Amino acid sequence: MLFSVVQAEWNTFAQRVAAGERVVPRFCVREVEAFLRCGILAHGFARVHCDTCRKDDVVAFSCKGRGFCPSCGTRRMVDTAAWLVDHVIPAVPVRQWVLSLPYRVRVLCAYDPDVCAGVRRILVRAVSGYYESRARLLGLPRARAGAVAFAQRFDSGLRVNLHFHVLWLDGVYVHDLRLGRVEFCEHEEVTDVEVAKLVSAIRDRVLRYLRRTGKWADEGDVDCEASGAGDLQQELGAAAVQGKAALGERAGRRDQRIGQGTRAEPFVKAPLCADVDGFSLHAGVWVAARDRERLEKLCRYAGRPAIAESRLRVLPDGRVAYSLKKTWKDGTTHVVLEPQVLMERLCALVPRPRRHLVTYHGVLAPAAGIRPRVVPQVDEVEAGGCRHADGEGGGVGEEPIAAAGGEVDAVRRMLRQRLVPHRPGKRRQGQGRRRYSWPQLLARVFLIDVLLCRHCGGRRRLLAAIHDPESIRRVLVAMRLPTEVPVLAAPRGPPAGEAGFGE
């Protein structure tokens, strides 16, 4: 459904922007064009072969984008979560700290990488200092905290809302130099008063940092739209932060909300949550030390893609309705967008290239001295993990995709045991850790093992990656598969009252 909307609206959006003498950033254009090629066999594929029954099959290429592709975003989420659970986060309690920011700071963080890194650094230092100071009061020497920080650029209403989900080890590691030991000391319960103190300190430090770097003006409030002047993506993002349209005849109008103002009961703030002047800090999610399944779900939540296509629906009048994951405080359940406004949001959600969205801190940082003694040491084969790379072991074929209810849950548990080993193992001599292969991630996301032959149950092997257009056409014709490339809709003229583009 998302593909059909982008296919119909992209040329119109590009011409509308060009008519206003503006330029869509090149990395946004690349993201959209890659999304329109994602999963289309006519653009290339990998060819796999079964030596048992001598039958071939093809697997379409993916765009592997970081912006809004639901399929590739889901596989990236699964890969990150599996990597963190198996190779980064030790078997200790984990607490999630979420920092939300006011509108002006959101825009600055979303489109200024230095400001985003500065605010994240302030958050990490504040919460790490909280853990380490409590440890020093207990007389623990050389206490070090550790965390994995996710920068999310979106909220459930497709608005630009850069905020941070940080998974903190709920305690500190103590390094005893005399004995050469590293031990974990769990933190006592976090209180509402401590969360309120932390968010106040973070607010003061962020504002002080922004004033010092010249990013914040005290002489009255600066409008969010003005802060993005001169850069189209910043302008789109500044409007998306507030849930408004940025271009065309609807510029400045807010999104239509379904259910707004229907909530009768008062909104109750969650425990371990405090906010000051738009800065909100929440620390109510906690995972026990050995609950690796829940930890993986939490990692997936923190690294989830921007759009869930299952919540997207095209209305009879052509507008797009996006259902919220949770009802908002005012009772809103859906956000309704014009197709061109949806294109604005998609471009605003694309992160700038070569900027990290996941960072590691404290004892989990890459250069931390005690990191090798903290993170789990797991080898996939020796720990009983997936042996697809060696061509051994069974797999889950296409049948489980039709299962329902408890059967699907059972298949997911089996895949998790096979593909995400949690038992300690050893690293092979001279070899570094490897990320999970693309077939493994496809199996975890879609419950389909592309290397398992659907005809005889044997193991397939990769023959080649086909990129040449003529070779693509010949293979697809021989396999009686579609060879046509989806054609983008032609740009439409401007609506009544909006001149400038389409001429």
ROFILUM-680617 format. One record per residue (C-alpha): residue number from 1; x, y, z. Coordinates in Angstrom, 3 decimals, padded with zeros to 6 digits. Example, Ala and Ser with C-alpha at 12.3 -4.5 7.8 and 13.67 -1.06 7.14 Angstrom:
2
> pos, xx, yy, zz
> 1, 012.300, -004.500, 007.800
> 2, 013.670, -001.060, 007.140
END
This chain:
503
> pos, xx, yy, zz
> 1, 000.000, 000.000, 000.000
> 2, 002.814, 002.411, 000.816
> 3, 004.476, 001.504, -002.484
> 4, 001.296, 002.306, -004.425
> 5, 001.019, 005.736, -002.770
> 6, 004.676, 006.620, -003.466
> 7, 004.383, 005.282, -007.021
> 8, 001.395, 007.545, -007.674
> 9, 002.651, 010.679, -005.906
> 10, 006.436, 010.882, -006.275
> 11, 006.600, 012.586, -009.692
> 12, 003.925, 015.087, -008.661
> 13, 005.803, 015.873, -005.454
> 14, 009.137, 016.294, -007.271
> 15, 007.616, 018.633, -009.868
> 16, 005.833, 020.661, -007.186
> 17, 009.143, 021.176, -005.371
> 18, 010.987, 022.071, -008.590
> 19, 008.292, 024.597, -009.515
> 20, 008.961, 026.389, -006.236
> 21, 012.672, 026.590, -007.139
> 22, 013.521, 024.218, -004.330
> 23, 015.619, 021.056, -004.441
> 24, 014.880, 017.741, -002.773
> 25, 018.118, 016.614, -001.045
> 26, 019.951, 014.040, -003.090
> 27, 019.994, 011.471, -000.272
> 28, 016.183, 011.741, -000.020
> 29, 015.871, 011.163, -003.772
> 30, 018.139, 008.112, -003.519
> 31, 016.055, 006.732, -000.645
> 32, 012.772, 007.093, -002.549
> 33, 014.171, 005.695, -005.791
> 34, 015.680, 002.727, -003.942
> 35, 012.348, 002.079, -002.213
> 36, 010.593, 002.033, -005.595
> 37, 013.058, -000.654, -006.759
> 38, 012.906, -002.704, -003.534
> 39, 011.584, -006.231, -004.028
> 40, 010.977, -005.839, -007.794
> 41, 012.388, -008.842, -009.674
> 42, 012.802, -006.818, -012.866
> 43, 015.471, -004.740, -011.114
> 44, 017.622, -007.736, -010.175
> 45, 017.659, -010.749, -007.905
> 46, 019.715, -013.525, -006.357
> 47, 019.389, -016.940, -007.984
> 48, 019.414, -019.996, -005.703
> 49, 019.658, -023.648, -006.751
> 50, 018.774, -026.957, -005.102
> 51, 021.220, -029.758, -005.953
> 52, 018.731, -032.424, -004.862
> 53, 015.774, -031.678, -007.160
> 54, 017.717, -029.428, -009.580
> 55, 015.174, -026.615, -009.322
> 56, 015.979, -022.902, -009.206
> 57, 014.325, -019.991, -007.487
> 58, 014.920, -016.231, -007.288
> 59, 014.986, -013.760, -004.402
> 60, 014.499, -010.070, -005.221
> 61, 017.016, -007.472, -004.088
> 62, 016.152, -005.115, -001.232
> 63, 016.872, -001.409, -000.935
> 64, 018.349, -001.733, 002.599
> 65, 017.275, 001.830, 003.274
> 66, 017.324, 003.537, 006.661
> 67, 014.401, 005.853, 006.039
> 68, 010.870, 004.513, 005.693
> 69, 010.948, 001.136, 003.881
> 70, 008.902, -001.129, 006.208
> 71, 010.460, -004.383, 004.979
> 72, 014.119, -003.336, 005.110
> 73, 013.551, -001.397, 008.329
> 74, 012.125, -004.516, 009.938
> 75, 015.091, -006.637, 008.885
> 76, 017.479, -003.978, 010.167
> 77, 015.554, -003.950, 013.465
> 78, 015.809, -007.742, 013.769
> 79, 019.523, -007.704, 012.956
> 80, 020.268, -004.986, 015.518
> 81, 018.215, -006.663, 018.240
> 82, 019.816, -010.072, 017.668
> 83, 023.305, -008.529, 017.669
> 84, 022.706, -006.644, 020.902
> 85, 021.216, -009.608, 022.741
> 86, 023.862, -012.095, 021.602
> 87, 027.037, -010.037, 021.470
> 88, 026.683, -006.760, 023.361
> 89, 024.325, -006.684, 026.358
> 90, 025.410, -009.023, 029.177
> 91, 023.017, -011.070, 031.326
> 92, 022.280, -008.276, 033.798
> 93, 019.139, -006.198, 034.496
> 94, 018.404, -003.549, 031.867
> 95, 016.352, -000.362, 032.249
> 96, 015.087, 001.762, 029.376
> 97, 015.384, 005.551, 029.749
> 98, 013.460, 007.613, 027.180
> 99, 014.130, 011.334, 026.720
> 100, 011.610, 013.422, 024.741
> 101, 012.366, 017.010, 023.727
> 102, 010.399, 020.220, 023.103
> 103, 009.559, 021.223, 019.519
> 104, 012.462, 023.611, 018.967
> 105, 015.055, 021.162, 020.250
> 106, 013.538, 018.354, 018.171
> 107, 014.060, 020.310, 014.961
> 108, 017.638, 021.190, 015.888
> 109, 018.500, 017.586, 016.782
> 110, 016.774, 016.130, 013.718
> 111, 018.768, 018.183, 011.188
> 112, 021.945, 019.221, 012.988
> 113, 024.080, 016.132, 013.722
> 114, 026.336, 018.077, 016.103
> 115, 023.384, 019.199, 018.225
> 116, 021.968, 015.665, 018.249
> 117, 025.305, 014.269, 019.414
> 118, 025.597, 017.004, 022.050
> 119, 022.146, 016.361, 023.523
> 120, 022.739, 012.614, 023.524
> 121, 026.074, 013.156, 025.272
> 122, 024.366, 015.241, 027.961
> 123, 021.747, 012.512, 028.517
> 124, 024.383, 009.777, 028.738
> 125, 026.562, 011.726, 031.149
> 126, 023.612, 012.625, 033.376
> 127, 022.231, 009.095, 033.762
> 128, 025.691, 007.473, 033.909
> 129, 026.651, 009.977, 036.597
> 130, 023.497, 009.031, 038.488
> 131, 024.417, 005.333, 038.497
> 132, 028.094, 005.887, 039.244
> 133, 027.530, 008.423, 042.018
> 134, 025.187, 006.012, 043.819
> 135, 027.851, 003.337, 043.527
> 136, 030.508, 005.627, 045.020
> 137, 028.242, 006.339, 047.986
> 138, 028.245, 002.593, 048.632
> 139, 032.057, 002.541, 048.545
> 140, 032.376, 000.729, 045.222
> 141, 035.686, 001.614, 043.490
> 142, 036.043, 002.374, 039.772
> 143, 032.320, 002.008, 039.028
> 144, 031.386, 002.240, 035.338
> 145, 027.939, 002.270, 033.750
> 146, 027.076, 001.100, 030.222
> 147, 024.360, 001.868, 027.691
> 148, 023.156, 001.499, 024.095
> 149, 021.412, 004.609, 022.742
> 150, 018.875, 004.694, 019.879
> 151, 017.949, 007.979, 018.200
> 152, 014.371, 007.676, 016.916
> 153, 013.274, 010.338, 014.414
> 154, 009.515, 009.651, 014.410
> 155, 006.437, 009.130, 016.532
> 156, 003.350, 006.985, 015.991
> 157, 001.640, 009.772, 014.007
> 158, 004.362, 010.038, 011.303
> 159, 005.603, 013.326, 012.729
> 160, 009.273, 014.171, 013.087
> 161, 009.923, 013.649, 016.778
> 162, 013.565, 012.957, 017.480
> 163, 013.895, 011.379, 020.907
> 164, 016.247, 008.926, 022.545
> 165, 015.630, 005.367, 023.746
> 166, 018.619, 004.332, 025.849
> 167, 019.009, 000.800, 027.223
> 168, 021.066, 001.121, 030.382
> 169, 022.613, -001.699, 032.354
> 170, 020.680, -001.194, 035.609
> 171, 023.760, -000.999, 037.770
> 172, 027.518, -000.597, 037.427
> 173, 030.547, -002.738, 036.763
> 174, 033.294, -002.577, 039.370
> 175, 036.848, -003.251, 038.225
> 176, 039.102, -004.485, 041.020
> 177, 042.653, -003.826, 039.787
> 178, 044.264, -005.649, 042.709
> 179, 042.372, -008.885, 042.106
> 180, 041.868, -008.357, 038.390
> 181, 038.125, -009.044, 038.630
> 182, 035.137, -007.343, 037.033
> 183, 031.849, -007.650, 038.914
> 184, 028.374, -006.247, 038.308
> 185, 026.561, -004.505, 041.156
> 186, 022.833, -004.103, 040.563
> 187, 021.284, -000.709, 041.266
> 188, 018.564, -000.274, 043.845
> 189, 015.082, 000.867, 042.824
> 190, 014.769, 004.137, 040.888
> 191, 012.319, 006.649, 042.400
> 192, 010.088, 009.353, 040.927
> 193, 012.034, 012.034, 042.794
> 194, 015.310, 010.935, 041.212
> 195, 013.775, 010.933, 037.712
> 196, 012.437, 014.472, 038.310
> 197, 015.875, 015.675, 039.425
> 198, 017.529, 014.111, 036.403
> 199, 015.150, 015.662, 033.861
> 200, 015.622, 019.100, 035.453
> 201, 019.389, 018.726, 035.266
> 202, 019.203, 017.543, 031.644
> 203, 016.988, 020.499, 030.707
> 204, 019.409, 023.021, 032.241
> 205, 022.445, 021.435, 030.618
> 206, 020.822, 021.189, 027.159
> 207, 019.720, 024.829, 027.178
> 208, 023.136, 025.922, 028.431
> 209, 024.802, 023.891, 025.684
> 210, 022.544, 025.358, 022.970
> 211, 023.176, 028.925, 024.153
> 212, 026.914, 028.338, 024.299
> 213, 026.969, 027.018, 020.724
> 214, 024.720, 029.795, 019.418
> 215, 021.820, 027.482, 018.563
> 216, 019.314, 029.006, 020.996
> 217, 017.943, 032.572, 021.113
> 218, 016.305, 033.887, 024.275
> 219, 014.698, 036.905, 022.610
> 220, 011.234, 035.423, 022.241
> 221, 010.314, 032.097, 020.775
> 222, 011.604, 031.345, 017.306
> 223, 008.960, 029.768, 015.087
> 224, 009.750, 026.203, 014.074
> 225, 009.156, 026.954, 010.388
> 226, 011.693, 029.794, 010.432
> 227, 014.380, 027.527, 011.863
> 228, 014.270, 025.433, 008.703
> 229, 014.475, 028.280, 006.190
> 230, 016.800, 027.627, 003.254
> 231, 016.809, 023.815, 003.497
> 232, 013.819, 021.927, 002.112
> 233, 014.197, 018.902, 004.358
> 234, 014.480, 021.094, 007.445
> 235, 011.400, 023.023, 006.345
> 236, 009.478, 019.782, 005.848
> 237, 010.720, 018.516, 009.208
> 238, 009.839, 021.722, 011.040
> 239, 006.273, 021.423, 009.762
> 240, 006.162, 017.680, 010.471
> 241, 007.228, 018.271, 014.091
> 242, 004.011, 020.207, 014.630
> 243, 001.843, 017.914, 012.487
> 244, 001.342, 020.484, 009.708
> 245, 001.575, 020.523, 005.928
> 246, 004.575, 022.422, 004.555
> 247, 003.818, 022.962, 000.843
> 248, 000.904, 023.754, -001.415
> 249, -002.491, 025.169, -000.648
> 250, -002.657, 023.312, 002.684
> 251, 000.624, 024.780, 003.961
> 252, 000.366, 025.503, 007.670
> 253, -002.769, 023.431, 008.250
> 254, -002.668, 020.738, 010.895
> 255, -003.298, 017.052, 010.222
> 256, -006.842, 015.848, 010.629
> 257, -007.243, 013.606, 013.657
> 258, -009.944, 011.004, 014.173
> 259, -011.153, 010.741, 017.757
> 260, -009.631, 014.029, 018.918
> 261, -011.364, 015.374, 022.029
> 262, -013.292, 012.173, 022.729
> 263, -011.295, 011.026, 025.742
> 264, -013.449, 011.521, 028.833
> 265, -011.240, 010.089, 031.557
> 266, -008.283, 012.213, 032.736
> 267, -004.830, 011.310, 031.503
> 268, -002.728, 009.675, 034.218
> 269, 001.030, 010.028, 034.026
> 270, 002.970, 006.753, 034.145
> 271, 005.220, 005.999, 037.126
> 272, 008.895, 006.980, 036.895
> 273, 008.020, 009.716, 034.400
> 274, 008.706, 013.442, 034.806
> 275, 008.643, 016.439, 032.468
> 276, 009.903, 020.023, 032.694
> 277, 009.303, 022.642, 029.959
> 278, 008.813, 020.023, 027.251
> 279, 011.706, 017.796, 028.383
> 280, 010.279, 014.427, 029.424
> 281, 012.180, 011.506, 030.960
> 282, 010.688, 008.058, 031.473
> 283, 012.398, 005.118, 033.179
> 284, 009.537, 002.731, 033.899
> 285, 010.541, -000.199, 031.620
> 286, 012.801, -002.758, 033.285
> 287, 013.968, -006.206, 032.127
> 288, 015.254, -008.930, 034.435
> 289, 018.754, -010.315, 034.027
> 290, 017.874, -013.659, 032.398
> 291, 014.815, -012.582, 030.429
> 292, 016.549, -012.510, 027.052
> 293, 013.325, -012.886, 025.097
> 294, 011.848, -009.722, 026.602
> 295, 015.175, -007.934, 026.152
> 296, 015.125, -008.765, 022.453
> 297, 011.581, -007.396, 022.175
> 298, 012.714, -004.200, 023.903
> 299, 015.657, -003.869, 021.501
> 300, 013.290, -004.334, 018.578
> 301, 010.970, -001.671, 019.955
> 302, 013.835, 000.799, 020.289
> 303, 015.111, 000.089, 016.768
> 304, 011.771, -000.303, 014.983
> 305, 011.149, 001.242, 011.517
> 306, 009.304, 004.509, 011.083
> 307, 006.226, 003.079, 009.349
> 308, 004.180, -000.038, 010.063
> 309, 002.386, -000.769, 006.794
> 310, -000.315, -002.774, 008.572
> 311, -001.525, 000.492, 010.152
> 312, -001.768, 002.311, 006.818
> 313, -005.074, 002.560, 004.926
> 314, -006.145, 004.470, 001.824
> 315, -009.587, 006.059, 002.215
> 316, -012.166, 006.161, -000.619
> 317, -011.452, 009.867, -001.226
> 318, -007.717, 009.147, -001.791
> 319, -006.453, 010.373, 001.558
> 320, -004.298, 008.156, 003.750
> 321, -005.280, 007.161, 007.295
> 322, -002.594, 005.982, 009.703
> 323, -003.735, 004.347, 012.932
> 324, -001.832, 005.117, 016.122
> 325, -000.272, 002.362, 018.161
> 326, -001.792, 003.840, 021.325
> 327, -004.562, 006.374, 021.763
> 328, -003.173, 009.851, 022.411
> 329, -004.032, 011.903, 025.467
> 330, -006.786, 013.785, 023.623
> 331, -008.406, 010.579, 022.342
> 332, -006.900, 010.594, 018.822
> 333, -006.830, 007.124, 017.253
> 334, -005.978, 007.923, 013.589
> 335, -004.166, 010.631, 011.641
> 336, -005.491, 011.446, 008.157
> 337, -003.042, 012.866, 005.593
> 338, -003.278, 014.057, 002.020
> 339, -001.054, 011.913, -000.260
> 340, 001.264, 014.870, -000.952
> 341, 001.575, 015.547, 002.784
> 342, 002.533, 011.894, 003.264
> 343, 005.324, 012.405, 000.717
> 344, 006.502, 015.406, 002.740
> 345, 006.633, 013.246, 005.861
> 346, 008.550, 010.468, 004.135
> 347, 011.246, 012.887, 002.967
> 348, 011.413, 014.481, 006.422
> 349, 011.904, 011.084, 008.084
> 350, 014.965, 010.106, 006.023
> 351, 018.098, 010.433, 008.195
> 352, 021.205, 012.050, 006.804
> 353, 023.782, 009.557, 005.513
> 354, 026.843, 008.516, 007.507
> 355, 025.249, 009.489, 010.832
> 356, 024.897, 006.841, 013.513
> 357, 021.433, 006.164, 014.890
> 358, 022.720, 003.559, 017.384
> 359, 025.656, 004.362, 019.669
> 360, 027.418, 002.539, 022.516
> 361, 028.564, 004.146, 025.759
> 362, 030.434, 003.364, 028.973
> 363, 031.602, -000.225, 029.382
> 364, 029.815, -001.137, 026.123
> 365, 031.700, 001.452, 024.063
> 366, 034.024, -000.042, 021.406
> 367, 037.187, 001.316, 023.049
> 368, 036.217, 000.538, 026.679
> 369, 039.042, -001.269, 028.431
> 370, 036.872, -003.852, 030.203
> 371, 034.434, -004.366, 027.335
> 372, 035.836, -007.800, 026.329
> 373, 035.230, -008.988, 029.906
> 374, 031.669, -007.652, 029.990
> 375, 029.976, -008.499, 026.677
> 376, 028.851, -012.110, 026.035
> 377, 031.145, -014.335, 024.003
> 378, 029.023, -016.442, 021.643
> 379, 029.950, -018.516, 018.631
> 380, 026.942, -019.477, 016.528
> 381, 028.058, -023.007, 015.602
> 382, 029.566, -024.018, 018.935
> 383, 026.613, -022.583, 020.850
> 384, 024.099, -024.565, 018.829
> 385, 023.075, -021.687, 016.617
> 386, 022.091, -021.610, 012.977
> 387, 024.406, -023.556, 010.653
> 388, 022.992, -022.292, 007.383
> 389, 026.372, -020.932, 006.353
> 390, 027.741, -024.499, 006.481
> 391, 024.777, -025.923, 004.589
> 392, 023.703, -028.045, 007.585
> 393, 020.610, -028.271, 009.681
> 394, 016.956, -027.932, 008.909
> 395, 014.915, -024.831, 008.453
> 396, 011.449, -023.405, 008.413
> 397, 009.947, -023.238, 004.935
> 398, 006.919, -021.422, 003.639
> 399, 004.368, -023.527, 005.517
> 400, 004.617, -021.664, 008.868
> 401, 003.538, -018.417, 007.249
> 402, 000.008, -019.845, 007.037
> 403, -000.025, -020.872, 010.682
> 404, -002.020, -018.844, 013.151
> 405, -002.141, -018.106, 016.842
> 406, -000.033, -020.398, 018.980
> 407, 001.511, -022.160, 015.989
> 408, 003.141, -018.942, 014.799
> 409, 004.429, -018.262, 018.324
> 410, 005.896, -021.766, 018.449
> 411, 007.623, -021.230, 015.095
> 412, 009.046, -017.910, 016.285
> 413, 010.426, -019.563, 019.421
> 414, 012.010, -022.296, 017.319
> 415, 013.574, -019.734, 014.986
> 416, 014.845, -017.734, 017.961
> 417, 016.506, -020.808, 019.445
> 418, 018.031, -021.690, 016.096
> 419, 019.100, -018.255, 014.925
> 420, 019.757, -016.360, 018.163
> 421, 021.769, -018.552, 020.537
> 422, 021.917, -017.342, 024.118
> 423, 024.174, -020.043, 025.551
> 424, 027.764, -018.925, 026.208
> 425, 030.364, -020.127, 023.778
> 426, 033.838, -019.301, 022.516
> 427, 035.032, -017.254, 019.611
> 428, 037.017, -019.076, 016.987
> 429, 040.701, -018.321, 016.995
> 430, 041.546, -015.479, 014.651
> 431, 037.948, -014.761, 013.692
> 432, 035.808, -011.782, 014.600
> 433, 032.123, -011.856, 015.242
> 434, 029.841, -011.959, 012.224
> 435, 026.448, -010.380, 011.836
> 436, 023.551, -012.601, 010.860
> 437, 023.213, -013.445, 007.191
> 438, 020.426, -012.069, 005.014
> 439, 018.619, -015.470, 004.731
> 440, 018.637, -015.757, 008.525
> 441, 017.083, -012.303, 008.899
> 442, 014.448, -013.113, 006.272
> 443, 013.569, -016.253, 008.224
> 444, 013.257, -014.311, 011.476
> 445, 011.046, -011.599, 009.951
> 446, 008.852, -013.460, 007.455
> 447, 009.112, -017.054, 008.773
> 448, 010.391, -018.119, 005.341
> 449, 013.774, -019.769, 004.853
> 450, 014.819, -018.888, 001.294
> 451, 017.601, -021.505, 001.371
> 452, 015.122, -024.324, 002.088
> 453, 013.796, -025.871, -001.127
> 454, 010.010, -025.729, -001.206
> 455, 009.886, -028.692, -003.620
> 456, 011.979, -031.366, -001.902
> 457, 013.042, -029.863, 001.442
> 458, 016.745, -029.867, 000.563
> 459, 019.203, -027.052, 001.125
> 460, 019.683, -024.507, -001.628
> 461, 022.880, -022.716, -002.517
> 462, 023.473, -019.298, -004.028
> 463, 024.319, -019.426, -007.723
> 464, 024.689, -015.773, -008.673
> 465, 023.457, -012.235, -008.196
> 466, 021.872, -011.086, -011.455
> 467, 022.210, -007.381, -012.321
> 468, 022.411, -007.287, -016.140
> 469, 019.009, -006.236, -017.598
> 470, 019.147, -008.721, -020.476
> 471, 020.102, -011.599, -018.156
> 472, 017.305, -010.583, -015.792
> 473, 014.771, -010.676, -018.614
> 474, 015.919, -014.079, -019.898
> 475, 015.801, -015.743, -016.492
> 476, 012.400, -014.293, -015.640
> 477, 010.958, -015.299, -019.027
> 478, 012.316, -018.833, -018.609
> 479, 010.772, -019.067, -015.120
> 480, 007.513, -017.475, -016.328
> 481, 007.797, -014.576, -013.913
> 482, 006.786, -010.958, -014.596
> 483, 009.438, -008.894, -016.370
> 484, 007.688, -005.513, -016.306
> 485, 008.981, -002.632, -014.205
> 486, 006.217, -000.725, -012.381
> 487, 005.715, 002.628, -014.077
> 488, 005.482, 005.779, -011.966
> 489, 002.366, 007.883, -012.399
> 490, 002.794, 011.043, -014.441
> 491, 002.834, 014.328, -012.496
> 492, -000.540, 015.975, -012.051
> 493, -001.282, 019.642, -012.531
> 494, -001.772, 022.000, -009.592
> 495, -005.150, 022.027, -007.852
> 496, -007.410, 025.048, -008.095
> 497, -005.936, 028.018, -006.286
> 498, -002.361, 026.710, -006.369
> 499, -000.295, 027.970, -009.262
> 500, 003.288, 027.368, -010.110
> 501, 003.958, 023.743, -010.892
> 502, 002.958, 021.574, -013.793
> 503, 003.335, 024.386, -016.331
END
